[in-house]
């Protein structure tokens, strides 16, 4: 039955953005972007003066359990309000953004980021999402978004400067399945740099990505997932490399990097991750893995030449992960509800793919 469903979805292209589904994701962010507790802070104390509640430490991004989830919760609201301006949730999403983005809050948020012993704060994951938020506001074309972008511009530039400083010093990639992974973050940052016209950062990443990953071969996909991954080290790397290579070059590189991708329509070559307990925040990461795998597989497919023999298998695996993961995005457990909506939104809006109808996706 699952195979028949996947065949139907692939053949009909039945993955258009749905307003009801988007509304479900928007409600998750609306419920948490201004919910201060529970809260997990990665906070360096330099003196007693640094002891303060989250809303005073980081007055924009204090909700959604942790700083990076708050950042991409705001990105979610901007993304969906931009994509579906007539949706019922859109006015409340805009009101939530308006509440967050004040001049005083932005000034104090930057002050925190620039504080003593915070050079590695939220690097690379949270800073990459901050840049994605900037990219979304930049592309929106709404006067309110332009005003918010002006307020956040110093934060955006601080994040970009940190990557400009750090990336040249990074002798080895970070290949984890969680926040410290460099492949996923570099993809977000490179997309921002190209959108923002930051040619210096874009060229730096294009060069360093090839230096860090270009010679990689035989990624051990059988070792995935680790028990609390929300990102695939192998797929995230391939999804990054397709951003810096043309289709022919990427196709050859992928053949050496992931030689086990089969030809033909097969979805079971990459098993969907099982989630045993969604009330456990770390185990719930695996729902995020299934979502991010889906968009990474779609990104890889879109970058291959149309007619590539691996296309059906990539699309089938992406669809299997999508079908399994999206229903798990809910408010039942805050452990997942505070962040999974952002991953679901990134997937269903095809955020990481400039043109989702290219490559494998152009085939019937």
Secondary structure, DSSP 8 states (H G I E B T S, - for coil): -HHHHHHHHHHHT-----HHHHHHHHHHHHHHTT---S-------SSGGG---HHHHSSSS--SSSHHHHHHHHHHHHHHHHHTTTSTTHHHHHHHHHHH--HHHHHHHHHHHTSTT-TTTTTTHHHHHHHHHHHHHHHH--HHHHHHHHHHHHHHHHHHHHHHHHHTT--S----SSTT-HHHHHHHHHHHHHHHT-HHHHHHHHHHHHHHHTT-----GGG---TT-SS-HHHHHHHHHTTTS-HHHHHHHHHHH-TT--SSS-STTS-----S-TTSTTTTHHHHHHHHHHHHHHHHHHHS-TT-TTHHHHHHHHHHHHHHHHTT-SSS-HHHHTTHHHHHHHHHTTTT-S-TTSGGGG--
